[in-house]
Amino acid sequence: MRLRHLGRLGAAAASSLALMVAAAGVASAHECFNASRSDQGNASAGAHSAAWETVSLDTVLTQFIGLPSDLAACVEAKAPAAGVPSSFTFGMKQAVGQGGVIAERNPNMEAKGLGSDGKGIDHAEDAYGEAIGMLIEECSATA
């Protein structure tokens, strides 16, 4: 029974990553970030530009996904080894594409994996949702 619960928790957590977009404003509703920019570039953009907002992984995990702080701390500790960044800098004022979102209906985003290829504009859920879900599952199993 416990394994079934953990499996559901992991699946729910992975899909809940999309919820992180609701609390960080318009850009995070699309969870678009510049995957090609350095950490220093993200920090500068988040601090000095109204077009970008930086959100910590802790905020994503505790406030947007709703994880308890001890579970979030475990995920954060394991995140670097899984390739998950410690923060996200989301585009807040970007060009409006089809459906009000950059590349919303671009078939290449999903079909060719352009939303999670680590180049240009990526989507946080596509790029890190599965990894974060697996970390939540792993941390839940050891808690």
N, C-alpha and C positions, 0 to 999 in steps of 0.2 A: 504494500500500500504506500509506503514512504517513497519508493522509487517512482511510482506513478505521479505522486504529488510533486516530486522534484522535477520530473520531466515536464509537467504542466507549468511549473514555475519558470523553468528555463525558456520554454516556448513563449510563455506570456511575457517574460522579461525582454526577450529579443524583439517581439512585436511591439512591446511597450516603448522601445527606444524611439519609436515614431512620436510618442507622446511628448518627448522632450521638446519638440518643436512648438508645442502650444504655449509653453510658459516663457519662451525667450523672445517672443515677438514675431513679426511678420516673416522675417527671413528664415527663422527656424521652422516656420510652418512648412518651409520647403527644404529645410535642413541643408542648404547649400553651403559648401565651404570650398576654399581654394586649396586643393591638395598639393599643389606645386609650390606653395609659399613656405618659407622656413618658419621655425618657431619664433625667431626674432621678428620676422615680417608680420606674423600673426599678432604678436604682442603689440607691435607698433600700430598696426591697422586697428586692432581692438581698442587701443587707448586713444588714438588720435583721429579716428574717422567715424562719422555718424553712419557710414555705410556698412560697418562691420561691428559685431558684438562678440566678445569673448565670454564663453561659458565653461566653467571648470567641469571636469569629469565627475567630481563629487556632487556638484549641483545637478548634473544630468541624472546621476544615480539616485540621489536622495529626494530631490524635489520633483523631477519630471517623471521618473519611473516609480518613485516611492519606496525604494529599498530602505530597510533599517540601517542605521549608521554603521553597525558592526559588519554587516554584509557588504555594504558599500566600501568600507575600508579594505576588506579582503579583495574585492574586485579591483580597487585602485592599486593595491600592492602588486597584483598579478598582471595588470594591464600593460605595462611596458613590454614584458616578455611576449605578450600576445599581439603586440603591434598597435595597441590602442593608445591614442594620445591622452595626455593629462588634461587637455582642454580643447575646445573647439571654437573657432572664430567664424561665426555664421554671417553670411551676407544679409544685411538688413535693407538696403536700398539698391536693388539690382534691376537690371532691365527686365521689363515685363514681357514674357513670351506668351506662347499659346496657353490658354487656361490660366493666365496670370502668373505663370511660373516659368523660369528659364528652362527650356528644353522639356517642358511638361509632356508633350506628345511626340518627342523625338524618338523614333523607334530604335535609334542607335544607342540611346542611353541604357536600355535594358538588354536589347538583343546583342549588342557588342560589349556590354559591360562597362560602358563609359561612365556610369554613375559611381563606379568603385574601382577605377583603374589607377588611382594615385596621380593622375595628371589633370591639370585644369580644374574645372568645377566638378566636385563629387557630391554625393548625398551621404550624410552621416549614417543613416539607417542601412543603406546598401553597403557602405564601406566597413562599418564596425558592428552592426546589429548582431550578426551571427557570433562574432568573437565575444562581445559583451554578454550575450545570452549564455554561451558556453562557460564563461567565467562565473556568472551568477550561479549556474548549475553546479559547477565545481566547488565554489565557496559554500553553497547551501549544503552540499553533501558532507563537507568537513565540519560544519557548524554544529 
